[in-house]
Amino acid sequence: MKKIPIIMDCDPGHDDAIALILACSREELDLKAVTVVAGNQTLDKTLGNAKKILSFIGKHPPVAAGAAKPMFRELQTAPSVHGESGLDGPSIPEPDFREERMHAVDLLREIITGSPEPVTLVPTGPLTNIGILFTTYPEVKKNIQRISLMGGGIETGNWTSAAEFNIFVDPEAADIVFRSGIPIIMSSLDVTHRAFFMQEDIDRLRNSGGRVSVLVAELMDFYYNYYKKRGSTGAPLHDPCAVAYLVKPELFITKPYHIDIECAGKFTAGMTLADRRPWSDAEFNVTANIDLDREGFVNMIIKACESYN
């Protein structure tokens, strides 16, 4: 089987952690590196969380720390969703390896330019590292196959009424990425709000008894509680959608759009503005995931966790 070479750029975060677990479990994927950005929590915490999760599952790809703040803005984090650690809930052992000494942007450049075949980028946090990469080393774009990202929302936002969190944190970086000319698969809120775990799904994980399954169930206990307090009957697993699409695109329904990133709006900063006019001649720059087979997605996550048992 020819594997897809990927680099994950993330800000763990409960759903980022599960996206890492999923990516490392799939034989279709060749995880070349993990780069880390500030987002759900500060960089020191997201870096530590990435290494903790990888150590827990026994995987040791190169890991590098990247941007500690957005390109032009002050950092906004999400402790209300992910807790003070960024992975509140279970007690996770300290990592058993050290990160790379080089900056994430330099690691990205090194791996992309040195790869014998084009690499797929999988960003599941703010797009700061990728925006800096494309600005500093634009030549890397010729060896990037596509970008499968979690971010944005066509119908609605979540951090504001207009903007999804990842894009809201660094809209300028997102603008660079969306105008890069590289094919983008966008797992936006439109699909991720359908990719939810119910209590019975969490119980399935816990009852399987494996150490990774139990860890993910305990992560989901905390994460689900945030959404339950807001009246939801499930917790959306946003970030794993960006990974799941790469291995089972048949789970998803997609639609092409031209999307611009709003950087200046007083109330709409970070909005992913989709051109939905039927008469528009704007060139499509995004394939958006807009729906999915929830049962198939849930089964994929549970099987990924059980594969470590």
Secondary structure, DSSP 4 states (H G I P E B T S, - for coil): -PPEEEEEEE--SHHHHHHHHHHHH-TTEEEEEEEE-SSSS-HHHHHHHHHHHHHHTT----EEE--SS-SSS-----HHHHTTTSS-SS--PPPSSPPPSS-HHHHHHHHHHH-SSPEEEEE-S-SHHHHHHHHH-GGGGGGEEEEEEE---SS--SSSSS--HHHHH-HHHHHHHHTS-S-EEEE-HHHHTTSEEPHHHHHHHHHH--HHHHHHHHHHHHHHHHHHTTT-SSEE-TTHHHHHHHH-GGGEEEEEE-EEE--S-TTTTT-EEE---TT--PPP-EEEEEEE-HHHHHHHHHHHHHTT-
